[in-house]
Amino acid sequence: MTDNNMFIAQRIRAARLQRKLTQQDLADKLNKTSAAISDIERGKTQITANDLIVFSDLLGKPIEYFFGEDFGGDDVVDIISIIRRLPPEMRKQQLPIITMMLRMSEITSNMQSSDDPEKQKEAVGEFYELFLPYYQTMDAMMVQLKEAKSNLESLLT
């Protein structure tokens, strides 16, 4: 087998182990035998593009992971995989929230590293301006969640 296939096979095995899945677990999900998974992981079987897509989905890794792309940590790989599985509209909705949370983290860090009371006050104001719409959105979501909980409980009784 090619070096690329062997590398992909090793990444499949590493991802499977990270997810605490056995070869049989993976075989069951792929409608294959555990021997077939073993052959794949040992590089004895050429991995098809279709199988790689399925492995990517089942193991929660972006396709690039299997080719050695370094994302800076497993947490980043997991986040990429999760985001890619979201419908496009939901991804668009998440981006401003993630951006806002990052900016709030930066402001907090800057606030803590400054001794200037005026700069700290400005930072608090900027933080509040970012936080308020987020809080209002979360507050509205809590109302919806409480209503959904009540509806689910009524269906269960």
C-alpha positions as CSV (number, residue, x, y, z in Angstrom):
1,M,0.0,0.0,0.0
2,T,1.0,3.6,-0.5
3,D,2.4,5.7,2.3
4,N,-0.7,8.0,2.0
5,N,-3.0,5.0,2.6
6,M,-1.0,3.8,5.6
7,F,-1.0,7.3,7.1
8,I,-4.8,7.5,6.6
9,A,-5.2,4.1,8.1
10,Q,-3.2,5.2,11.2
11,R,-5.3,8.3,11.6
12,I,-8.5,6.2,11.4
13,R,-7.2,3.9,14.1
14,A,-6.1,6.9,16.3
15,A,-9.6,8.5,15.9
16,R,-11.4,5.3,16.6
17,L,-9.3,4.8,19.8
18,Q,-9.9,8.4,20.8
19,R,-13.6,7.9,20.5
20,K,-13.2,4.7,22.6
21,L,-14.7,2.5,19.9
22,T,-13.7,-1.0,19.1
23,Q,-13.1,-2.3,15.6
24,Q,-16.4,-4.2,16.0
25,D,-18.2,-1.0,17.0
26,L,-16.9,0.7,13.8
27,A,-17.6,-2.4,11.7
28,D,-21.2,-2.5,12.9
29,K,-21.7,1.2,12.0
30,L,-20.2,0.6,8.5
31,N,-21.8,-2.7,7.8
32,K,-18.4,-4.3,7.6
33,T,-16.7,-7.0,9.5
34,S,-14.2,-6.3,12.3
35,A,-11.6,-8.1,10.1
36,A,-12.3,-5.6,7.3
37,I,-11.7,-2.7,9.8
38,S,-8.5,-4.4,10.9
39,D,-7.3,-4.6,7.3
40,I,-8.1,-1.0,6.8
41,E,-6.3,0.1,10.0
42,R,-3.2,-2.0,9.0
43,G,-3.1,-0.4,5.6
44,K,-3.9,-3.7,3.8
45,T,-7.1,-2.4,2.2
46,Q,-7.2,0.7,0.0
47,I,-9.6,3.2,1.6
48,T,-12.1,4.6,-0.9
49,A,-13.2,8.3,-0.9
50,N,-16.7,7.2,0.1
51,D,-15.4,5.2,3.1
52,L,-13.3,8.1,4.1
53,I,-16.3,10.4,4.2
54,V,-18.2,7.8,6.3
55,F,-15.2,7.5,8.7
56,S,-15.0,11.2,9.0
57,D,-18.7,11.4,10.0
58,L,-18.6,8.5,12.3
59,L,-15.4,9.4,14.0
60,G,-16.2,13.1,14.2
61,K,-13.2,14.3,12.3
62,P,-12.9,16.6,9.4
63,I,-11.6,14.9,6.2
64,E,-8.4,17.0,6.4
65,Y,-7.6,15.2,9.7
66,F,-7.0,12.0,7.8
67,F,-4.4,13.6,5.6
68,G,-2.5,15.0,8.5
69,E,-3.8,18.6,8.7
70,D,-2.8,20.1,12.0
71,F,-5.6,22.1,13.5
72,G,-3.8,23.0,16.7
73,G,-5.4,20.3,18.9
74,D,-8.1,17.7,19.1
75,D,-10.6,20.3,20.5
76,V,-10.2,22.4,17.3
77,V,-10.7,19.3,15.2
78,D,-13.9,18.4,17.1
79,I,-15.2,21.9,16.8
80,I,-14.6,21.9,13.0
81,S,-16.3,18.6,12.6
82,I,-19.3,19.7,14.7
83,I,-19.7,23.0,12.8
84,R,-19.5,21.2,9.4
85,R,-22.4,19.0,10.4
86,L,-24.6,22.0,11.1
87,P,-27.0,23.1,8.4
88,P,-25.6,26.2,6.5
89,E,-28.1,28.6,8.0
90,M,-27.3,27.4,11.6
91,R,-23.6,27.9,10.9
92,K,-24.3,31.5,9.8
93,Q,-26.2,32.0,13.0
94,Q,-23.3,30.7,15.2
95,L,-20.5,32.8,13.7
96,P,-21.6,36.2,15.2
97,I,-22.0,34.4,18.6
98,I,-18.6,32.9,18.5
99,T,-17.0,36.1,17.3
100,M,-18.7,38.0,20.1
101,M,-17.6,35.5,22.7
102,L,-14.0,35.8,21.4
103,R,-14.2,39.6,21.6
104,M,-15.6,39.5,25.1
105,S,-12.7,37.2,26.1
106,E,-10.2,39.7,24.6
107,I,-11.8,42.6,26.4
108,T,-11.7,40.7,29.7
109,S,-8.0,39.9,29.3
110,N,-7.2,43.6,28.4
111,M,-9.2,44.8,31.4
112,Q,-7.3,42.5,33.8
113,S,-4.0,43.5,32.4
114,S,-4.6,47.3,32.7
115,D,-4.1,49.4,35.7
116,D,-5.7,52.5,34.1
117,P,-9.2,53.0,35.6
118,E,-10.4,54.9,32.6
119,K,-9.3,52.1,30.2
120,Q,-11.0,49.6,32.4
121,K,-14.2,51.6,32.4
122,E,-14.1,51.8,28.6
123,A,-13.5,48.1,28.4
124,V,-16.5,47.4,30.8
125,G,-18.7,49.6,28.5
126,E,-17.6,47.7,25.4
127,F,-18.1,44.4,27.2
128,Y,-21.6,45.4,28.3
129,E,-22.5,46.5,24.7
130,L,-21.5,43.1,23.5
131,F,-23.1,41.2,26.4
132,L,-26.5,42.9,26.4
133,P,-27.8,41.5,23.1
134,Y,-26.4,38.1,24.0
135,Y,-28.1,38.2,27.3
136,Q,-31.4,39.3,25.8
137,T,-31.2,36.4,23.2
138,M,-30.4,33.9,25.9
139,D,-33.2,35.2,28.1
140,A,-35.7,34.8,25.2
141,M,-34.3,31.3,24.6
142,M,-34.8,30.4,28.3
143,V,-38.5,31.3,27.9
144,Q,-38.8,29.0,24.9
145,L,-36.9,26.2,26.6
146,K,-39.2,26.4,29.7
147,E,-42.2,26.2,27.4
148,A,-40.7,23.3,25.5
149,K,-39.9,21.5,28.8
150,S,-43.5,22.0,30.0
151,N,-44.8,20.7,26.7
152,L,-42.6,17.7,26.8
153,E,-43.5,16.9,30.4
154,S,-47.2,17.1,29.5
155,L,-46.6,14.6,26.7
156,L,-44.8,12.2,29.1
157,T,-47.6,12.2,31.7
